[in-house]
Amino acid sequence: MKLVKDTEGKILDANNVSDKEAEEAFKKTIETKEAHYFSRSRKAIWHKGKTSGFTQKVTELRIDDDQDSVWMTVDIGDGASCHVGYRSCFYRSIPMGPIDNGRKIEMEFLEKEKKFDPEEVYKGQPNPTKI
């Protein structure tokens, strides 16, 4: 697991790093000092920000005692990390309490404004996010 936070300590993203492709993306991150990820939906390694322009400049990498989790600090300036336009991929909050089988859980959007319009930036590319 790779946990990504900005220089202010806010969590931006979390990623799997346990398969061969994700390991290769992590090696590219170390070598270039800019974030690279493996997308399971695209089945490809990509340089974060190549399309959107919002690159993640890595300022620190830490690893846990089991060496199976990484904490990566990145500088995104005033940009965004989430491909649906929000600064963080963790822009929604799940309400706590009893869950009735027939009740739809309504998430609260913690970020009210998007940093960019994903339709404009990604121009018809498929988006795997379920909002």
Backbone as JSON Lines, residues from 0, in Angstrom:
{"i":0,"aa":"M","n":[0.85,-1.18,0.0],"ca":[0.0,0.0,0.0],"c":[0.89,1.23,0.0]}
{"i":1,"aa":"K","n":[0.54,2.19,-0.83],"ca":[1.24,3.47,-0.84],"c":[0.24,4.55,-0.48]}
{"i":2,"aa":"L","n":[0.54,5.31,0.56],"ca":[-0.28,6.42,1.01],"c":[0.39,7.71,0.55]}
{"i":3,"aa":"V","n":[-0.38,8.58,-0.12],"ca":[0.17,9.81,-0.68],"c":[-0.45,11.0,0.04]}
{"i":4,"aa":"K","n":[0.42,11.89,0.57],"ca":[-0.07,13.1,1.23],"c":[0.63,14.31,0.64]}
{"i":5,"aa":"D","n":[-0.02,15.48,0.8],"ca":[0.62,16.69,0.3],"c":[1.55,17.26,1.38]}
{"i":6,"aa":"T","n":[2.23,18.34,1.06],"ca":[3.21,18.91,1.99],"c":[2.55,19.53,3.22]}
{"i":7,"aa":"E","n":[1.23,19.7,3.19],"ca":[0.5,20.2,4.36],"c":[-0.02,19.06,5.23]}
{"i":8,"aa":"G","n":[0.22,17.81,4.82],"ca":[-0.2,16.65,5.61],"c":[-1.56,16.09,5.25]}
{"i":9,"aa":"K","n":[-2.21,16.63,4.22],"ca":[-3.52,16.12,3.82],"c":[-3.35,14.92,2.9]}
{"i":10,"aa":"I","n":[-4.15,13.87,3.14],"ca":[-4.07,12.66,2.34],"c":[-4.67,12.94,0.96]}
{"i":11,"aa":"L","n":[-3.91,12.58,-0.07],"ca":[-4.36,12.78,-1.45],"c":[-4.84,11.5,-2.11]}
{"i":12,"aa":"D","n":[-4.16,10.38,-1.81],"ca":[-4.46,9.16,-2.54],"c":[-3.86,7.97,-1.79]}
{"i":13,"aa":"A","n":[-4.31,6.77,-2.13],"ca":[-3.73,5.52,-1.64],"c":[-3.71,4.56,-2.81]}
{"i":14,"aa":"N","n":[-2.6,3.83,-2.95],"ca":[-2.43,2.95,-4.1],"c":[-1.85,1.61,-3.7]}
{"i":15,"aa":"N","n":[-2.16,0.62,-4.49],"ca":[-1.59,-0.71,-4.33],"c":[-0.19,-0.71,-4.94]}
{"i":16,"aa":"V","n":[0.77,-1.29,-4.24],"ca":[2.12,-1.41,-4.8],"c":[2.62,-2.85,-4.73]}
{"i":17,"aa":"S","n":[1.7,-3.8,-4.7],"ca":[2.1,-5.19,-4.46],"c":[2.28,-6.03,-5.72]}
{"i":18,"aa":"D","n":[1.95,-5.51,-6.89],"ca":[2.17,-6.32,-8.1],"c":[3.37,-5.78,-8.89]}
{"i":19,"aa":"K","n":[3.81,-6.54,-9.86],"ca":[5.02,-6.23,-10.61],"c":[4.96,-4.85,-11.28]}
{"i":20,"aa":"E","n":[3.82,-4.53,-11.89],"ca":[3.67,-3.26,-12.59],"c":[3.74,-2.09,-11.62]}
{"i":21,"aa":"A","n":[3.1,-2.24,-10.45],"ca":[3.13,-1.17,-9.44],"c":[4.54,-0.98,-8.9]}
{"i":22,"aa":"E","n":[5.28,-2.07,-8.76],"ca":[6.67,-1.97,-8.32],"c":[7.5,-1.2,-9.34]}
{"i":23,"aa":"E","n":[7.25,-1.45,-10.62],"ca":[7.96,-0.73,-11.68],"c":[7.63,0.76,-11.64]}
{"i":24,"aa":"A","n":[6.37,1.09,-11.41],"ca":[5.96,2.49,-11.29],"c":[6.65,3.15,-10.1]}
{"i":25,"aa":"F","n":[6.77,2.41,-9.0],"ca":[7.42,2.94,-7.8],"c":[8.92,3.18,-8.07]}
{"i":26,"aa":"K","n":[9.56,2.3,-8.82],"ca":[10.97,2.5,-9.18],"c":[11.13,3.78,-9.99]}
{"i":27,"aa":"K","n":[10.2,4.02,-10.93],"ca":[10.25,5.25,-11.73],"c":[10.07,6.48,-10.85]}
{"i":28,"aa":"T","n":[9.21,6.36,-9.83],"ca":[9.0,7.45,-8.88],"c":[10.31,7.79,-8.16]}
{"i":29,"aa":"I","n":[11.0,6.77,-7.69],"ca":[12.26,6.97,-6.97],"c":[13.31,7.61,-7.89]}
{"i":30,"aa":"E","n":[13.4,7.12,-9.11],"ca":[14.41,7.61,-10.04],"c":[14.16,9.04,-10.52]}
{"i":31,"aa":"T","n":[12.89,9.4,-10.76],"ca":[12.57,10.7,-11.34],"c":[12.17,11.76,-10.32]}
{"i":32,"aa":"K","n":[11.87,11.35,-9.09],"ca":[11.39,12.24,-8.03],"c":[10.03,12.86,-8.38]}
{"i":33,"aa":"E","n":[9.3,12.19,-9.28],"ca":[7.92,12.56,-9.61],"c":[7.09,11.29,-9.59]}
{"i":34,"aa":"A","n":[5.84,11.41,-9.14],"ca":[5.0,10.23,-8.93],"c":[4.62,9.54,-10.24]}
{"i":35,"aa":"H","n":[4.76,8.21,-10.21],"ca":[4.3,7.33,-11.28],"c":[3.42,6.27,-10.62]}
{"i":36,"aa":"Y","n":[2.36,5.86,-11.3],"ca":[1.42,4.9,-10.75],"c":[1.1,3.83,-11.78]}
{"i":37,"aa":"F","n":[0.6,2.7,-11.29],"ca":[0.06,1.68,-12.18],"c":[-1.45,1.73,-12.05]}
{"i":38,"aa":"S","n":[-2.12,1.91,-13.16],"ca":[-3.58,1.95,-13.2],"c":[-4.11,0.58,-13.58]}
{"i":39,"aa":"R","n":[-4.88,-0.02,-12.68],"ca":[-5.48,-1.32,-13.02],"c":[-6.57,-1.16,-14.06]}
{"i":40,"aa":"S","n":[-7.27,-0.02,-14.06],"ca":[-8.33,0.17,-15.06],"c":[-7.74,0.39,-16.45]}
{"i":41,"aa":"R","n":[-6.62,1.11,-16.55],"ca":[-5.96,1.34,-17.84],"c":[-4.96,0.24,-18.19]}
{"i":42,"aa":"K","n":[-4.57,-0.53,-17.16],"ca":[-3.55,-1.58,-17.32],"c":[-2.25,-1.0,-17.87]}
{"i":43,"aa":"A","n":[-1.84,0.14,-17.27],"ca":[-0.63,0.81,-17.73],"c":[-0.03,1.65,-16.61]}
{"i":44,"aa":"I","n":[1.29,1.85,-16.72],"ca":[1.98,2.78,-15.82],"c":[1.82,4.18,-16.41]}
{"i":45,"aa":"W","n":[1.56,5.15,-15.55],"ca":[1.48,6.52,-16.06],"c":[2.18,7.48,-15.11]}
{"i":46,"aa":"H","n":[2.71,8.56,-15.71],"ca":[3.37,9.64,-14.99],"c":[2.28,10.6,-14.56]}
{"i":47,"aa":"K","n":[2.06,10.71,-13.25],"ca":[0.99,11.56,-12.72],"c":[1.17,12.99,-13.22]}
{"i":48,"aa":"G","n":[0.14,13.5,-13.85],"ca":[0.15,14.87,-14.35],"c":[0.52,15.0,-15.81]}
{"i":49,"aa":"K","n":[0.86,13.9,-16.46],"ca":[1.25,13.97,-17.88],"c":[0.11,14.54,-18.73]}
{"i":50,"aa":"T","n":[-1.12,14.15,-18.43],"ca":[-2.27,14.66,-19.19],"c":[-2.81,15.95,-18.59]}
{"i":51,"aa":"S","n":[-3.0,15.97,-17.26],"ca":[-3.64,17.11,-16.6],"c":[-2.7,18.29,-16.36]}
{"i":52,"aa":"G","n":[-1.39,18.01,-16.3],"ca":[-0.43,19.06,-15.96],"c":[-0.16,19.17,-14.47]}
{"i":53,"aa":"F","n":[-0.88,18.39,-13.64],"ca":[-0.72,18.44,-12.19],"c":[0.25,17.34,-11.73]}
{"i":54,"aa":"T","n":[1.54,17.55,-11.98],"ca":[2.53,16.56,-11.56],"c":[2.66,16.56,-10.05]}
{"i":55,"aa":"Q","n":[3.08,15.43,-9.51],"ca":[3.33,15.29,-8.08],"c":[4.84,15.18,-7.89]}
{"i":56,"aa":"K","n":[5.43,16.24,-7.36],"ca":[6.87,16.25,-7.1],"c":[7.11,15.64,-5.72]}
{"i":57,"aa":"V","n":[7.82,14.54,-5.68],"ca":[8.03,13.8,-4.43],"c":[9.05,14.53,-3.56]}
{"i":58,"aa":"T","n":[8.66,14.82,-2.33],"ca":[9.56,15.5,-1.39],"c":[10.07,14.56,-0.31]}
{"i":59,"aa":"E","n":[9.38,13.42,-0.1],"ca":[9.81,12.47,0.92],"c":[9.17,11.11,0.68]}
{"i":60,"aa":"L","n":[9.93,10.06,0.95],"ca":[9.42,8.69,0.91],"c":[9.77,8.03,2.24]}
{"i":61,"aa":"R","n":[8.8,7.36,2.86],"ca":[9.04,6.59,4.07],"c":[8.47,5.19,3.87]}
{"i":62,"aa":"I","n":[9.06,4.23,4.57],"ca":[8.58,2.85,4.49],"c":[8.36,2.33,5.9]}
{"i":63,"aa":"D","n":[7.35,1.48,6.08],"ca":[7.05,0.96,7.42],"c":[8.01,-0.16,7.79]}
{"i":64,"aa":"D","n":[7.9,-0.63,9.04],"ca":[8.83,-1.64,9.56],"c":[8.72,-2.98,8.85]}
{"i":65,"aa":"D","n":[7.57,-3.31,8.29],"ca":[7.4,-4.57,7.54],"c":[7.83,-4.43,6.09]}
{"i":66,"aa":"Q","n":[8.1,-3.23,5.67],"ca":[8.46,-2.9,4.3],"c":[7.39,-3.33,3.3]}
{"i":67,"aa":"D","n":[6.11,-3.15,3.71],"ca":[5.01,-3.44,2.78],"c":[4.08,-2.25,2.59]}
{"i":68,"aa":"S","n":[4.42,-1.11,3.21],"ca":[3.63,0.11,3.03],"c":[4.57,1.3,2.89]}
{"i":69,"aa":"V","n":[4.2,2.21,2.0],"ca":[5.0,3.39,1.74],"c":[4.16,4.64,1.99]}
{"i":70,"aa":"W","n":[4.8,5.64,2.56],"ca":[4.18,6.94,2.79],"c":[4.95,7.92,1.92]}
{"i":71,"aa":"M","n":[4.28,8.51,0.95],"ca":[4.92,9.41,0.0],"c":[4.36,10.82,0.17]}
{"i":72,"aa":"T","n":[5.25,11.79,0.37],"ca":[4.85,13.19,0.46],"c":[5.16,13.84,-0.87]}
{"i":73,"aa":"V","n":[4.16,14.56,-1.4],"ca":[4.32,15.2,-2.71],"c":[3.92,16.66,-2.65]}
{"i":74,"aa":"D","n":[4.48,17.44,-3.54],"ca":[4.12,18.84,-3.7],"c":[3.31,18.94,-4.99]}
{"i":75,"aa":"I","n":[2.05,19.38,-4.86],"ca":[1.22,19.57,-6.05],"c":[0.87,21.04,-6.25]}
{"i":76,"aa":"G","n":[1.52,21.9,-5.48],"ca":[1.24,23.34,-5.6],"c":[-0.23,23.6,-5.34]}
{"i":77,"aa":"D","n":[-0.85,24.37,-6.21],"ca":[-2.29,24.66,-6.07],"c":[-3.1,23.74,-6.98]}
{"i":78,"aa":"G","n":[-2.51,22.62,-7.39],"ca":[-3.16,21.71,-8.33],"c":[-4.09,20.72,-7.68]}
{"i":79,"aa":"A","n":[-4.32,19.62,-8.37],"ca":[-5.24,18.58,-7.93],"c":[-4.55,17.22,-8.07]}
{"i":80,"aa":"S","n":[-5.03,16.28,-7.27],"ca":[-4.5,14.93,-7.32],"c":[-5.51,13.96,-7.93]}
{"i":81,"aa":"C","n":[-6.79,14.24,-7.74],"ca":[-7.85,13.33,-8.15],"c":[-8.25,13.57,-9.61]}
{"i":82,"aa":"H","n":[-8.4,12.47,-10.36],"ca":[-8.73,12.61,-11.78],"c":[-10.17,13.02,-12.05]}
{"i":83,"aa":"V","n":[-10.98,13.18,-10.98],"ca":[-12.33,13.73,-11.2],"c":[-12.37,15.23,-10.89]}
{"i":84,"aa":"G","n":[-11.19,15.81,-10.58],"ca":[-11.1,17.26,-10.46],"c":[-10.86,17.82,-9.07]}
{"i":85,"aa":"Y","n":[-10.96,16.99,-8.04],"ca":[-10.76,17.48,-6.68],"c":[-9.28,17.44,-6.31]}
{"i":86,"aa":"R","n":[-8.91,18.22,-5.29],"ca":[-7.52,18.25,-4.83],"c":[-7.1,16.87,-4.33]}
{"i":87,"aa":"S","n":[-7.96,16.21,-3.55],"ca":[-7.68,14.9,-2.96],"c":[-8.65,13.87,-3.51]}
{"i":88,"aa":"C","n":[-8.18,12.63,-3.61],"ca":[-9.08,11.53,-3.98],"c":[-10.03,11.19,-2.83]}
{"i":89,"aa":"F","n":[-9.73,11.67,-1.64],"ca":[-10.57,11.43,-0.46],"c":[-11.44,12.66,-0.2]}
{"i":90,"aa":"Y","n":[-12.28,13.01,-1.16],"ca":[-13.12,14.2,-1.09],"c":[-14.5,13.91,-0.52]}
{"i":91,"aa":"R","n":[-14.79,12.62,-0.19],"ca":[-16.1,12.24,0.33],"c":[-15.97,11.6,1.71]}
{"i":92,"aa":"S","n":[-17.0,11.8,2.52],"ca":[-17.04,11.23,3.86],"c":[-18.24,10.28,3.95]}
{"i":93,"aa":"I","n":[-18.03,9.11,4.56],"ca":[-19.11,8.14,4.75],"c":[-19.73,8.36,6.13]}
{"i":94,"aa":"P","n":[-21.05,8.54,6.2],"ca":[-21.68,8.75,7.51],"c":[-21.62,7.49,8.37]}
{"i":95,"aa":"M","n":[-21.45,7.69,9.66],"ca":[-21.39,6.58,10.6],"c":[-22.78,6.33,11.19]}
{"i":96,"aa":"G","n":[-23.04,5.12,11.63],"ca":[-24.3,4.78,12.27],"c":[-24.9,3.53,11.66]}
{"i":97,"aa":"P","n":[-26.11,3.17,12.14],"ca":[-26.76,1.95,11.66],"c":[-27.03,2.01,10.15]}
{"i":98,"aa":"I","n":[-26.92,0.86,9.53],"ca":[-27.2,0.77,8.1],"c":[-28.42,-0.13,7.92]}
{"i":99,"aa":"D","n":[-29.49,0.44,7.39],"ca":[-30.68,-0.34,7.06],"c":[-30.46,-0.95,5.68]}
{"i":100,"aa":"N","n":[-30.87,-2.19,5.5],"ca":[-30.65,-2.87,4.22],"c":[-31.18,-2.09,3.02]}
{"i":101,"aa":"G","n":[-32.29,-1.41,3.18],"ca":[-32.88,-0.68,2.06],"c":[-32.4,0.74,1.93]}
{"i":102,"aa":"R","n":[-31.61,1.22,2.88],"ca":[-31.18,2.62,2.87],"c":[-29.94,2.81,2.01]}
{"i":103,"aa":"K","n":[-30.02,3.78,1.14],"ca":[-28.85,4.16,0.35],"c":[-27.99,5.1,1.2]}
{"i":104,"aa":"I","n":[-26.72,4.81,1.31],"ca":[-25.82,5.65,2.09],"c":[-25.47,6.88,1.27]}
{"i":105,"aa":"E","n":[-25.75,8.05,1.82],"ca":[-25.44,9.31,1.14],"c":[-24.12,9.85,1.68]}
{"i":106,"aa":"M","n":[-23.12,9.9,0.82],"ca":[-21.83,10.43,1.23],"c":[-21.84,11.94,1.24]}
{"i":107,"aa":"E","n":[-21.04,12.51,2.12],"ca":[-20.91,13.96,2.2],"c":[-19.68,14.38,1.41]}
{"i":108,"aa":"F","n":[-19.84,15.36,0.54],"ca":[-18.72,15.87,-0.23],"c":[-18.0,16.92,0.61]}
{"i":109,"aa":"L","n":[-16.77,16.63,1.02],"ca":[-15.99,17.53,1.87],"c":[-15.34,18.64,1.06]}
{"i":110,"aa":"E","n":[-15.0,18.35,-0.17],"ca":[-14.47,19.39,-1.06],"c":[-15.62,19.86,-1.92]}
{"i":111,"aa":"K","n":[-15.89,21.13,-1.89],"ca":[-17.06,21.67,-2.58],"c":[-16.77,22.08,-4.02]}
{"i":112,"aa":"E","n":[-15.53,22.48,-4.3],"ca":[-15.2,22.96,-5.63],"c":[-14.08,22.12,-6.23]}
{"i":113,"aa":"K","n":[-14.23,21.83,-7.51],"ca":[-13.19,21.11,-8.24],"c":[-12.11,22.09,-8.67]}
{"i":114,"aa":"K","n":[-10.89,21.57,-8.77],"ca":[-9.75,22.37,-9.23],"c":[-9.72,22.47,-10.76]}
{"i":115,"aa":"F","n":[-10.34,21.48,-11.42],"ca":[-10.41,21.49,-12.88],"c":[-11.6,20.67,-13.34]}
{"i":116,"aa":"D","n":[-11.98,20.86,-14.59],"ca":[-13.08,20.11,-15.2],"c":[-12.49,18.88,-15.89]}
{"i":117,"aa":"P","n":[-12.76,17.67,-15.36],"ca":[-12.16,16.47,-15.95],"c":[-12.6,16.21,-17.39]}
{"i":118,"aa":"E","n":[-13.8,16.61,-17.76],"ca":[-14.26,16.42,-19.14],"c":[-13.39,17.23,-20.11]}
{"i":119,"aa":"E","n":[-13.0,18.42,-19.66],"ca":[-12.17,19.28,-20.5],"c":[-10.73,18.77,-20.57]}
{"i":120,"aa":"V","n":[-10.21,18.31,-19.45],"ca":[-8.81,17.86,-19.38],"c":[-8.61,16.51,-20.05]}
{"i":121,"aa":"Y","n":[-9.52,15.56,-19.79],"ca":[-9.33,14.19,-20.28],"c":[-10.09,13.89,-21.56]}
{"i":122,"aa":"K","n":[-10.89,14.82,-22.05],"ca":[-11.55,14.76,-23.35],"c":[-12.07,13.38,-23.76]}
{"i":123,"aa":"G","n":[-13.06,12.9,-23.02],"ca":[-13.74,11.66,-23.39],"c":[-13.06,10.37,-22.99]}
{"i":124,"aa":"Q","n":[-11.93,10.43,-22.29],"ca":[-11.31,9.19,-21.81],"c":[-12.19,8.59,-20.74]}
{"i":125,"aa":"P","n":[-12.27,7.27,-20.64],"ca":[-13.12,6.64,-19.63],"c":[-12.67,6.97,-18.21]}
{"i":126,"aa":"N","n":[-13.64,7.12,-17.33],"ca":[-13.38,7.46,-15.93],"c":[-13.95,6.36,-15.06]}
{"i":127,"aa":"P","n":[-13.08,5.62,-14.35],"ca":[-13.56,4.48,-13.55],"c":[-14.22,4.87,-12.22]}
{"i":128,"aa":"T","n":[-14.2,6.16,-11.86],"ca":[-14.71,6.6,-10.57],"c":[-16.23,6.54,-10.5]}
{"i":129,"aa":"K","n":[-16.73,6.03,-9.38],"ca":[-18.17,6.02,-9.14],"c":[-18.48,7.1,-8.12]}
{"i":130,"aa":"I","n":[-19.19,8.12,-8.57],"ca":[-19.52,9.25,-7.67],"c":[-20.89,9.04,-7.07]}
